[in-house]
Amino acid sequence: MRILLTNDDGVNARGLALLETIARRLSDDIWVVAPAEEMSGAGHSLTLTVPVRLRQLGERRFAVTGTPTDAVMMAIAHIMVDHRPNLILSGINRGANLGEDVTYSGTVSAAMEGALAGIPSIALSQSYARQGMGDTVPFGAAEAWAERALRPLIAAPFAPRTLVNVNFPAVPADDVRGIRVAAQGLRDYGRLRIDKRTDARGYDYFWFGLGEMIETPSHSTDLEAVADGYVSVTPLHLDLTHAPSLAPLAALYQAG
């Protein structure tokens, strides 16, 4: 099995190094094509107004001066064009990608690009308590549970244009309660926090904070699964059409 690894934290990120260690338990044909620098929050963006540069760092290891989507495109259409990967793993991200995070996340978007190319793709992220962690984010839960989460997935068929989003809880490995398949959740956007501050020259600047999650019956979402100490596994699909709205919208144009 040929596995492509990528991320949005950059080619030298700790989470990518951990993912490579785990991937080598699954295959000896591992390729790394990742952004040269951190691209968190890049979403499914492409670099279109400046050239994208490629640098080879070692055997089967490359850095791309662009977004996670750029990196996957470069891998599939250039570096590995004659020997496409059988599987794409993106991560392990420093920080959760839950609920509506998937629309902003470069980690998930790299897996989306793989899914668009018809390649089974999985995004992996490690949640953490945000107080004072910085570069010391503990990856213990991911280190202990990633292989257990991945092995059933790599043997399973993926529906066309789908991917899987995996998140590890912010607890020590021994405290993880198991793996829970869960739906994508939603936070309360009305509780979005914008932290306004002023720099030394008197100019305002802002940090965005996350809203609280909306609780659901039986705690059925990815947000709740991770908060409850479980590894969440969420299938996502790229068809954003809201099918129930098709007929009512069509009727609006037929009414006249």
C-alpha positions as CSV (number, residue, x, y, z in Angstrom):
1,M,0.0,0.0,0.0
2,R,1.4,3.4,-1.1
3,I,0.5,6.1,1.5
4,L,0.8,9.8,1.0
5,L,1.2,11.9,4.2
6,T,0.5,15.6,4.3
7,N,-0.8,18.2,6.8
8,D,-1.4,21.9,7.4
9,D,1.1,22.5,10.3
10,G,4.1,22.3,8.0
11,V,6.5,19.6,6.9
12,N,8.5,19.8,10.1
13,A,5.6,19.6,12.5
14,R,5.6,17.1,15.4
15,G,2.2,15.7,14.4
16,L,3.4,14.8,10.9
17,A,6.5,13.0,12.4
18,L,4.2,11.0,14.6
19,L,1.9,10.2,11.7
20,E,4.9,9.0,9.7
21,T,5.9,6.7,12.6
22,I,2.4,5.2,12.7
23,A,2.1,5.0,8.9
24,R,5.3,2.9,8.7
25,R,3.5,0.2,10.8
26,L,1.0,0.0,8.0
27,S,3.3,0.1,5.0
28,D,6.9,0.6,3.9
29,D,5.9,2.7,0.9
30,I,5.5,6.1,2.6
31,W,5.6,9.5,0.8
32,V,5.5,12.9,2.5
33,V,4.4,16.0,0.5
34,A,3.5,18.8,2.9
35,P,3.5,22.6,3.1
36,A,6.9,24.2,3.8
37,E,5.3,26.4,6.5
38,E,2.3,26.3,8.7
39,M,-1.0,26.8,6.8
40,S,-3.5,26.3,9.5
41,G,-6.9,27.7,8.6
42,A,-6.1,27.7,4.9
43,G,-9.2,25.6,4.2
44,H,-9.6,24.2,0.7
45,S,-7.7,27.2,-0.9
46,L,-5.4,27.1,-3.9
47,T,-2.4,29.2,-4.7
48,L,-3.2,31.0,-7.9
49,T,-1.5,34.4,-7.9
50,V,2.1,33.4,-7.1
51,P,4.2,30.4,-8.3
52,V,4.3,27.3,-6.1
53,R,7.8,26.0,-5.5
54,L,8.8,22.4,-4.7
55,R,11.8,21.3,-2.7
56,Q,12.9,17.7,-2.2
57,L,14.1,17.2,1.4
58,G,15.0,13.5,1.1
59,E,13.9,10.3,-0.4
60,R,10.1,10.4,-0.9
61,R,9.9,13.6,1.1
62,F,9.0,17.0,-0.3
63,A,8.0,20.5,0.8
64,V,5.6,22.7,-1.1
65,T,5.4,26.5,-0.8
66,G,1.7,26.6,-0.7
67,T,-1.5,25.3,0.9
68,P,-2.3,21.7,1.9
69,T,-4.5,21.5,-1.2
70,D,-1.5,22.6,-3.3
71,A,0.6,19.9,-1.6
72,V,-1.9,17.1,-2.5
73,M,-2.3,18.4,-6.0
74,M,1.5,18.5,-6.5
75,A,1.8,15.0,-5.1
76,I,-0.9,13.4,-7.3
77,A,-0.4,15.3,-10.5
78,H,3.4,15.7,-10.5
79,I,5.5,13.9,-7.9
80,M,3.5,10.6,-7.9
81,V,1.7,11.0,-11.2
82,D,3.0,7.6,-12.4
83,H,2.4,5.8,-9.1
84,R,-0.6,7.4,-7.3
85,P,-1.1,6.7,-3.6
86,N,-3.6,4.1,-2.4
87,L,-4.3,6.2,0.7
88,I,-3.9,9.7,1.9
89,L,-3.4,10.5,5.6
90,S,-3.5,14.2,6.6
91,G,-2.3,15.3,10.1
92,I,-1.9,14.7,12.8
93,N,-3.1,18.2,13.4
94,R,-2.2,20.2,16.5
95,G,-5.7,21.0,17.6
96,A,-9.1,19.5,17.0
97,N,-11.0,19.8,13.7
98,L,-14.6,19.3,14.9
99,G,-18.0,20.6,13.8
100,E,-17.7,23.5,11.4
101,D,-13.9,23.4,11.8
102,V,-13.9,21.1,8.8
103,T,-14.8,24.1,6.5
104,Y,-11.7,26.1,7.7
105,S,-9.3,23.3,8.2
106,G,-6.3,22.8,5.9
107,T,-5.9,19.3,7.4
108,V,-9.4,18.2,6.4
109,S,-9.2,20.0,3.1
110,A,-6.1,18.0,2.1
111,A,-8.2,14.9,2.7
112,M,-11.0,16.5,0.7
113,E,-8.6,17.0,-2.3
114,G,-7.7,13.3,-2.0
115,A,-11.3,12.3,-2.0
116,L,-12.0,14.5,-5.1
117,A,-9.2,12.5,-6.8
118,G,-10.9,9.2,-5.9
119,I,-8.3,8.2,-3.3
120,P,-9.4,7.1,0.2
121,S,-8.4,9.9,2.5
122,I,-8.4,10.4,6.3
123,A,-7.8,13.5,8.3
124,L,-6.5,13.1,11.9
125,S,-6.3,15.8,14.6
126,Q,-5.3,15.9,18.3
127,S,-7.5,18.0,20.5
128,Y,-5.8,19.8,23.4
129,A,-6.5,22.1,26.3
130,R,-5.7,25.6,24.9
131,Q,-4.2,27.1,28.1
132,G,-0.5,27.7,27.6
133,M,0.2,24.6,25.5
134,G,1.9,26.2,22.4
135,D,4.4,23.8,20.9
136,T,4.1,21.4,23.9
137,V,0.7,20.0,22.9
138,P,0.5,16.4,24.1
139,F,-0.1,13.8,21.4
140,G,-0.4,10.9,23.7
141,A,-4.0,10.0,22.8
142,A,-3.2,10.1,19.1
143,E,0.0,8.1,19.5
144,A,-1.8,5.3,21.4
145,W,-5.0,5.3,19.4
146,A,-4.2,6.3,15.8
147,E,-3.3,2.8,14.6
148,R,-6.4,1.4,16.2
149,A,-8.5,4.0,14.5
150,L,-6.8,3.6,11.1
151,R,-6.6,-0.2,10.6
152,P,-10.4,-0.8,10.2
153,L,-10.7,2.3,8.0
154,I,-7.9,1.3,5.5
155,A,-9.6,-2.1,5.0
156,A,-13.0,-0.6,4.4
157,P,-14.5,0.6,1.1
158,F,-15.1,4.4,0.9
159,A,-18.1,5.7,-0.9
160,P,-17.2,8.0,-3.9
161,R,-16.2,11.6,-2.9
162,T,-16.2,10.8,0.8
163,L,-13.5,11.1,3.5
164,V,-13.2,10.3,7.2
165,N,-12.3,12.8,9.9
166,V,-10.7,11.4,13.1
167,N,-10.2,13.5,16.3
168,F,-8.4,12.4,19.4
169,P,-9.5,13.7,22.8
170,A,-7.5,16.0,25.1
171,V,-6.9,13.3,27.7
172,P,-4.0,11.0,28.6
173,A,-3.9,7.9,26.5
174,D,-5.0,5.7,29.4
175,D,-8.1,7.8,29.9
176,V,-9.4,7.5,26.3
177,R,-12.7,5.7,26.6
178,G,-12.8,4.2,23.1
179,I,-13.7,5.0,19.6
180,R,-17.1,6.5,18.7
181,V,-18.6,7.0,15.2
182,A,-20.3,10.4,15.3
183,A,-22.0,13.0,13.2
184,Q,-20.5,16.4,12.5
185,G,-21.5,18.8,15.2
186,L,-22.2,22.5,15.3
187,R,-21.1,25.2,17.7
188,D,-23.3,28.1,18.8
189,Y,-22.2,30.9,16.5
190,G,-24.0,33.4,18.6
191,R,-21.3,32.8,21.2
192,L,-18.3,33.6,19.0
193,R,-15.7,35.5,20.9
194,I,-13.6,38.3,19.4
195,D,-10.8,39.3,21.7
196,K,-9.9,42.9,20.9
197,R,-6.4,44.1,22.0
198,T,-4.2,47.1,21.3
199,D,-0.5,47.0,20.3
200,A,2.3,49.2,21.5
201,R,1.7,51.7,18.7
202,G,-1.9,52.1,19.6
203,Y,-3.4,50.0,16.8
204,D,-6.2,47.5,17.5
205,Y,-5.8,43.9,16.6
206,F,-8.1,40.9,17.2
207,W,-8.1,37.2,18.1
208,F,-11.0,34.9,17.2
209,G,-12.3,32.5,19.9
210,L,-14.6,29.4,19.5
211,G,-18.2,29.4,20.5
212,E,-19.7,26.7,22.8
213,M,-21.1,23.5,21.2
214,I,-24.7,22.8,20.9
215,E,-25.6,19.6,22.8
216,T,-27.6,16.9,21.1
217,P,-29.7,14.0,22.4
218,S,-27.5,11.0,23.3
219,H,-24.3,13.2,22.7
220,S,-24.2,12.0,19.1
221,T,-21.8,14.6,17.6
222,D,-18.0,14.7,17.1
223,L,-17.8,17.6,19.4
224,E,-19.5,15.7,22.2
225,A,-17.6,12.4,21.6
226,V,-14.3,14.1,22.0
227,A,-15.4,16.1,25.0
228,D,-16.6,12.8,26.6
229,G,-13.1,11.3,26.1
230,Y,-13.7,9.3,22.9
231,V,-11.8,9.2,19.6
232,S,-14.4,10.5,17.1
233,V,-14.7,9.1,13.6
234,T,-16.9,11.1,11.3
235,P,-17.6,10.3,7.6
236,L,-17.9,13.4,5.5
237,H,-19.0,13.8,1.9
238,L,-18.2,16.5,-0.7
239,D,-21.7,16.9,-2.2
240,L,-23.0,20.0,-0.5
241,T,-26.4,19.9,-2.2
242,H,-29.3,20.1,0.3
243,A,-31.5,17.6,-1.5
244,P,-34.8,18.4,0.4
245,S,-34.6,22.0,-0.9
246,L,-34.4,21.1,-4.6
247,A,-38.1,20.6,-5.2
248,P,-39.3,23.6,-3.1
249,L,-36.8,25.9,-4.9
250,A,-37.8,24.5,-8.3
251,A,-41.4,25.2,-7.4
252,L,-40.6,28.9,-6.7
253,Y,-39.5,29.3,-10.4
254,Q,-42.5,27.4,-11.7
255,A,-45.1,29.4,-9.8
256,G,-45.0,32.2,-12.3
